[in-house]
Amino acid sequence: MFKAYFEFLQGNNIDPQKYEGIANSIFLRRQFVAKRIGSLFMQYLKLDKESDQLKILDIASGTGIISRHLVSLGYDISALDINKEYLKFIQNQNSSIKTIQSDMNRKLPFTSSSFDGVISIGANRFLTKRGLFRFIHEIYRILVPGGVFIWPIFFSDIMVWKSKTSIFFPTTSYALQKILQREGFVVVKKNYFWKDILCVRQKPIYLICIKKKR
């Protein structure tokens, strides 16, 4: 399990079924985090029965653990990942989830103001030095005014990300918050350490990033 967990953090391609097992293990508890993210979207992006479904993009979705939970809450979900096997797995699990194969370091294949919300979890280590700034800019572009980007920052991601870039690269929640604010986001930090105490290592700082309304 430790070897598989290390491969997971390094970003090695893993069989979808094995990915699900690692992601939901005691080390990652991804289903637990999915519920936290769902509750945050319900707070900041409330569903209105009289209006159309709100659209959320799950970037670097993996096998769709987060996407599937958000669909169950009533959101219209699109899952983006570079791994086509993961996207096939998502479609087999829930065909209502739209899937897009793309690299999060590049321009996102959507028109401006396409989504009400964006989530990206546990994928920071895949962002390159140039990709980080493009990634933030692209999320701002595809969100509607008033749209919400939820970005959990995990300590394990910070360390692996620095090993792939440099020790001085902005990987902490504090440094990323500054970049997000310069892009135009209003950023709220949330830490649920005590509420999430049963979640062994998944105690991220959640950056709630809101695109200003015109």
PyMOL commands that set and color helices and strands:
alter all, ss='L'
color gray80, all
select helices_A, chain A and resi 2-10+16-23+30-44+65-73+84-93+124-126+129-142+155-164+173-183
alter helices_A, ss='H'
color red, helices_A
select strands_A, chain A and resi 55-59+76-81+98-101+115-120+143-153+185-191+205-211
alter strands_A, ss='S'
color yellow, strands_A
deselect
rebuild
show_as cartoon
